[in-house]
Amino acid sequence: MSEALMDHATQTIEVGSKSFAAAAKLFAPRTRRGVLMLYAWCRHCDDVVDGQELGFASSAPAPHDAAAELALLREQTRRAYAGAPMHDPAFAAFQEVALTHAIEPRHAYDHLEGFAMDVAGARYETIEDTLRYCYHVAGVVGLMMASIMGARDPQVLDRACDLGLAFQLTNIARDIVDDAAIGRCYLPAAWLLDAGIPPDEVALPRHRAALATVAARLVDHAEPYYDSAAVGLSALPLRSAWAIATARRVYRQIGIEVKRRGAHAWDRRAGTSKLTKLWLLLRGGLDALSSRIRTGAAPRPAHLWRRPGGGAAGGLHGVPATAA
């Protein structure tokens, strides 16, 4: 059963996220197992709510009640923490990693809340609204991943959350048109207004040039979160730091590519080549090594959005410090 779970988790990440799959190979075996198990659960929950398989529409879509599926996910998560037998591979994987690494239940439920925002058709008026969504679907995943790597210091966890926020901001910029095709938009409505794009016309080709300015703005907004995340590398075991530094560079490069393409950013899915990934893997290794000799960590910038219950300097309970 143990090896079957690992095979399931490995296949899930290789299909669901080629960018993170490459970096995950760098973790020490025990950590890698936990990371892959957690990813398998996150991917499963996302797919169940969206009625997809590994991020893609099912070839034979069945009647789908997203609210009911979400309620079932919450109940299965509760049962997993309670130690009940798990028959679904994704939840068996989650139970193993959650109990082995003492992942806080509130983090798992916070992640499910991100899917609830999709089910409810949440609107994002400001960048703070978008960042709140990013926290639920990615920032809290950073917290859970950091727990697997042994991080417990709240300030280190804040840096892990920042990396998740940066990843998701990059994902949103890359997937604007694909998301619009299924009726979703995570861009701040205020930014669309600034660019002269009606919210219901985001995907129209005639708005591509204006949309590129919004995407570039989002990519730029991710930068201080990528910078903040780099500070947390020194608190991780070396192999974990290498894996996270590599993932950080790979995802950041995707954002750079979206910005570079401008109005053509959505002609094909932005990504990184195998050669580029190899180069970024080497640079990630240097980042990890240099973090070993860094003395003193700069305080987390006060203007960054702060996770609920965060420990570093910043705002209160998911609001920017300047608004607290």
Secondary structure by P-SEA (a helix, b strand, c coil): caaaaaaaaaaaaaaccaaaaaaaccccaaaaaaaaaaaaaaaaaaaaaacccccccccccccccaaaaaaaaaaaaaaaaaccccccaaaaaaaaaaaaacccaaaaaaaaaaaaaaaaccccccaaaaaaaaaaacaaaaaaaaaaaccccaaaaaaaaaaaaaaaaaaaaacaaaaaaaccccccaaaaaaacccccccccccaaaaaaaaaaaaaaaaaaaaaaaaaacccccaaaaaaaaaaaaaaaaaaaaaaaacccccccbbbbcaaaaaaaaaaaaaaaaaaaaccccccccccccccccccccccccccccccc
